[in-house]
Amino acid sequence: MSTNPATIHIAIAFDEVYVTPVYVLLTSIFSNNRNSQVQVHAIATDVPEAEKARMVEFVRQQGGDMHFYVVSPEVTSGFPVPGPDEPEAYITMAAYYRLFFPRLVPQDIERLLYLDIDMLVIGSLDSMYQTDLQGAAVGAVMEIEVPLRSEIGIRRLEDYFNSGMLLMHLPRWREQQISEQAIEVIVRTPKEVLLYHDQDALNVVFDGRWHRLESRYNLMKAYIPHDLARRDLRTYLADKVIIHYNGRNKPWHRACINRLRFLYPHYLRQSPVARSSRYMPKPITKETLKQLVHSRVMETYFNYPKIGQLWRRLKRGRIDS
């Protein structure tokens, strides 16, 4: 397996429910990284062998390669995951698999870019992949949408990162036994305290000793300006590299409120599963509907200035009267 600097090693983990989003993610990666040799490392549970073979064939057609690994169910037995009726039910056991890649991939790989499957890559990964991590075992982006986690020892928001994108320096990761320590945290910590699962565990282990990457490499919803208008999207996205559809409703749900959700069908149409339905079934609760309506109203307000002007006049009229 090549260790050439032009080779980018990417890790993903998923189960049978998310096969379509995985194809869309892979399509986005290869569409925007034509000059790089991409090697994909995957852990997939309950995915038929025929589907895995189809995925490998697609990746090879794009000039890359794909390798599947297996994690025994016994290894993650007892790891907490949300129940089917809980708000975070979209989080499955696959969320923990990122911890096992450093053990599974070949030892000659120095760097591994882990990506959640609710992401899209819309730019070149090369510059970020070669980032000087200044001695750290991981590069990541600060999470700004979670409360202060003093109960797990995180007392400064700027010390807490999102684990959806992890640029791992594997020799340092292994030397510091990051995965082993994180698993120990998961096992010994009550699930009521470990609210964000593997992300909390990794933050406990790193304790702020991680390399800060720019938000454009893991662009979460909270980083997107609330007043971003459609006419400004092209300029805004020009330097962005990885879009992260974090949160409960993804771009394959009708209730998605992420301003950049339109990028998902763009890459879906280019993927091998282009004929698949864009949407996965998911019930819309009253609270979700309220958020959805508010989001769409605000988008209309900023997308169409004349409507915004009319709305402001109406508000002034009510105040004056």
C-alpha positions in Angstrom: 0.0 0.0 0.0 1.5 3.3 -1.1 2.8 5.9 1.4 3.5 8.4 -1.3 2.7 12.0 -0.1 0.1 12.2 -2.9 -1.8 9.4 -1.3 -4.7 10.3 1.0 -5.9 7.6 3.4 -9.5 8.1 4.4 -11.5 6.1 7.0 -15.3 5.7 7.2 -17.6 3.6 9.4 -21.2 2.8 8.6 -24.0 0.2 8.7 -26.5 -1.0 6.1 -28.9 2.0 6.7 -26.4 4.5 5.4 -25.2 2.9 2.2 -26.6 5.7 0.0 -25.0 8.6 2.0 -21.7 6.7 1.9 -21.9 6.6 -1.9 -22.7 10.3 -2.0 -19.7 11.1 0.3 -17.4 9.0 -1.8 -18.6 10.7 -5.0 -17.9 14.1 -3.4 -14.4 13.0 -2.4 -13.4 11.8 -5.8 -15.1 14.7 -7.7 -12.9 17.2 -5.9 -9.6 15.2 -5.5 -8.8 14.1 -9.0 -5.1 14.8 -8.5 -4.7 12.6 -5.3 -4.5 8.9 -4.9 -7.3 8.1 -2.4 -7.3 4.9 -0.4 -10.6 4.3 1.5 -10.5 2.2 4.7 -14.0 1.1 5.9 -15.7 -0.7 8.7 -19.2 -1.7 7.7 -21.7 -3.7 9.7 -24.6 -5.7 8.3 -23.7 -4.5 4.7 -24.1 -7.4 2.2 -20.8 -8.6 0.6 -22.3 -7.8 -2.8 -22.8 -4.2 -1.8 -19.2 -4.0 -0.5 -17.9 -5.4 -3.8 -20.0 -2.8 -5.7 -18.5 -0.1 -3.5 -15.0 -1.3 -4.1 -15.6 -1.4 -7.8 -16.9 2.2 -7.8 -13.8 3.5 -5.9 -11.4 1.7 -8.2 -13.2 3.2 -11.2 -12.4 6.6 -9.7 -8.7 5.7 -9.5 -8.6 4.8 -5.8 -9.0 1.6 -3.8 -11.1 0.5 -0.8 -10.4 -1.9 2.0 -12.9 -3.3 4.5 -12.1 -4.3 8.1 -14.0 -6.2 10.7 -14.6 -5.2 14.4 -16.0 -8.1 16.5 -19.3 -7.2 18.2 -17.8 -8.5 21.5 -15.3 -5.6 21.4 -18.0 -3.0 21.7 -20.4 -4.9 23.8 -21.7 -2.7 26.5 -20.8 0.6 24.8 -23.7 3.0 25.2 -25.8 4.0 22.2 -29.2 5.9 22.2 -32.3 3.8 22.1 -34.6 3.8 19.0 -37.0 6.4 20.6 -34.3 8.8 21.8 -33.6 12.0 19.9 -30.0 10.9 19.1 -31.2 7.5 17.7 -29.2 8.2 14.5 -26.0 7.5 16.5 -25.2 3.7 16.2 -22.4 1.5 17.3 -20.5 2.5 14.2 -19.8 5.8 15.9 -17.2 4.0 18.0 -15.4 2.3 15.1 -13.2 5.3 14.5 -11.3 4.2 17.7 -10.3 0.9 16.0 -8.8 2.1 12.7 -5.4 2.8 14.2 -5.2 -0.9 15.2 -6.5 -2.2 11.9 -4.9 -0.3 9.1 -1.4 -1.1 7.9 1.5 0.1 10.1 3.2 2.0 7.2 0.3 4.5 7.0 1.4 7.7 8.9 -1.8 9.7 8.5 -5.4 8.7 8.4 -8.3 11.1 7.8 -11.5 9.9 9.5 -14.8 11.3 8.2 -18.3 10.8 9.5 -20.7 9.7 6.7 -22.9 12.8 7.2 -20.3 14.8 5.4 -19.5 16.0 1.9 -16.0 16.9 0.6 -16.3 19.9 -1.7 -12.7 20.9 -2.1 -9.2 19.5 -2.2 -8.1 17.6 0.9 -4.4 17.7 0.0 -3.4 20.8 1.9 -5.2 19.9 5.0 -4.0 16.3 4.9 -0.4 17.6 4.9 -0.9 20.0 7.8 1.9 20.3 10.3 0.2 19.0 13.5 3.0 20.4 15.6 3.6 17.2 17.5 -0.1 16.5 18.2 -1.6 13.1 17.6 -4.7 14.5 16.0 -6.0 17.6 14.2 -9.6 18.6 14.6 -12.1 21.5 14.6 -13.5 23.1 17.7 -17.1 22.2 18.5 -19.1 25.4 19.3 -22.6 24.0 19.7 -22.2 21.9 22.9 -22.4 23.2 26.5 -19.4 23.4 28.7 -18.5 19.9 29.7 -17.0 20.4 33.2 -18.5 17.1 34.3 -16.0 15.3 32.2 -13.1 17.7 32.9 -13.5 20.0 29.9 -13.6 23.5 31.5 -12.9 25.6 28.4 -15.0 25.5 25.3 -12.0 26.0 23.0 -10.5 22.7 24.3 -13.4 20.6 23.0 -13.4 19.3 19.4 -15.9 17.6 17.2 -14.9 14.0 16.4 -16.6 13.9 13.0 -13.4 14.8 11.2 -10.1 13.5 12.7 -6.8 13.9 11.1 -4.9 11.2 12.9 -1.1 11.0 13.1 -1.1 7.2 13.6 2.4 6.7 15.1 1.7 9.3 17.8 -1.9 8.0 18.3 -0.6 4.5 18.9 2.4 5.6 21.0 0.0 7.5 23.3 -2.5 4.7 23.3 -5.3 7.1 22.5 -7.8 4.5 21.5 -7.1 2.3 24.6 -7.6 5.3 26.9 -10.8 6.4 25.1 -12.2 2.9 25.4 -11.4 2.9 29.2 -13.2 6.2 29.6 -16.3 4.8 27.7 -16.4 1.7 29.9 -16.0 3.4 33.2 -18.1 6.5 32.7 -21.9 6.4 33.2 -23.8 6.9 29.9 -25.7 9.7 31.5 -22.4 11.6 31.8 -20.9 10.6 28.4 -23.5 12.5 26.4 -21.6 12.6 23.2 -20.2 9.1 23.3 -16.8 8.6 21.5 -16.5 12.4 21.1 -16.6 13.0 24.9 -14.2 10.1 25.5 -11.6 11.4 23.0 -11.9 14.9 24.5 -11.3 13.5 28.0 -8.2 11.7 26.7 -6.7 14.6 24.8 -7.6 17.2 27.4 -7.0 20.1 25.1 -3.8 18.7 23.6 -4.9 18.6 20.0 -4.1 20.7 16.9 -6.7 23.3 16.0 -7.8 23.2 12.3 -9.8 25.8 10.6 -13.6 25.4 10.6 -13.6 25.1 6.8 -12.3 21.6 7.3 -15.3 20.5 9.3 -18.0 23.1 8.6 -20.8 22.4 11.1 -24.2 24.1 11.1 -23.2 26.5 13.9 -20.4 28.0 11.8 -22.7 28.9 8.9 -23.9 32.6 9.1 -27.6 32.6 9.9 -28.1 35.5 7.4 -26.3 33.8 4.5 -28.3 34.5 1.4 -28.5 32.3 -1.7 -26.8 34.9 -3.8 -23.7 34.8 -1.6 -23.3 31.0 -1.4 -20.8 30.7 -4.2 -18.5 33.2 -2.6 -19.0 31.7 0.9 -18.2 28.2 -0.2 -15.2 29.1 -2.3 -12.6 28.1 0.3 -14.7 25.4 2.2 -13.5 21.8 2.1 -15.6 19.6 4.3 -19.3 20.2 5.0 -20.6 18.4 8.1 -24.4 17.9 8.4 -24.2 17.4 12.2 -27.4 17.2 14.2 -30.5 15.0 14.2 -31.9 15.9 10.7 -29.6 15.1 7.8 -29.9 16.3 4.2 -31.6 13.0 3.4 -34.4 14.0 5.8 -37.2 16.3 4.8 -36.8 18.2 8.0 -33.1 19.2 7.5 -32.6 22.9 8.3 -28.9 23.1 7.2 -28.5 26.0 4.7 -26.2 23.8 2.6 -28.5 20.8 2.3 -28.8 21.4 -1.5 -25.2 20.1 -2.0 -26.4 16.6 -1.0 -28.7 16.0 -4.0 -26.0 17.6 -6.2 -23.6 14.8 -5.4 -26.4 12.2 -5.2 -27.2 12.8 -8.8 -23.6 12.0 -9.8 -23.3 8.9 -7.6 -23.9 5.2 -8.5 -27.1 5.4 -6.5 -28.5 8.4 -8.4 -31.9 6.7 -8.8 -32.3 6.3 -5.1 -34.8 8.4 -3.3 -33.2 11.5 -1.8 -35.1 11.1 1.4 -35.1 8.4 4.1 -38.3 8.0 6.0 -38.4 9.8 9.4 -41.4 11.1 11.3 -41.6 14.9 11.9 -42.4 15.8 15.4 -44.2 19.0 16.4 -41.0 20.5 17.7 -39.2 19.6 14.5 -41.9 21.1 12.4 -41.7 24.3 14.3 -38.0 24.5 13.7 -38.4 23.7 10.1 -41.0 26.4 9.5 -38.9 29.0 11.3 -35.8 28.0 9.3 -37.6 28.2 5.9 -39.1 31.6 6.8 -35.7 32.9 7.7 -34.1 31.6 4.5 -36.9 33.3 2.5 -36.3 36.5 4.4 -32.5 36.6 3.6 -32.8 35.1 0.1 -35.3 37.7 -1.2 -34.4 41.2 0.0 -37.7 42.7 -1.2 -39.7 40.3 1.0 -37.4 41.3 3.9 -38.0 45.0 3.2 -41.8 44.4 3.1 -41.7 42.5 6.4 -39.7 45.3 8.1 -42.2 47.9 6.9 -45.1 45.8 8.2 -43.4 45.5 11.6 -42.7 49.3 11.7 -46.4 49.9 10.8 -47.6 47.8 13.8 -45.2 49.6 16.1 -46.3 53.0 14.9 -49.9 52.2 15.3 
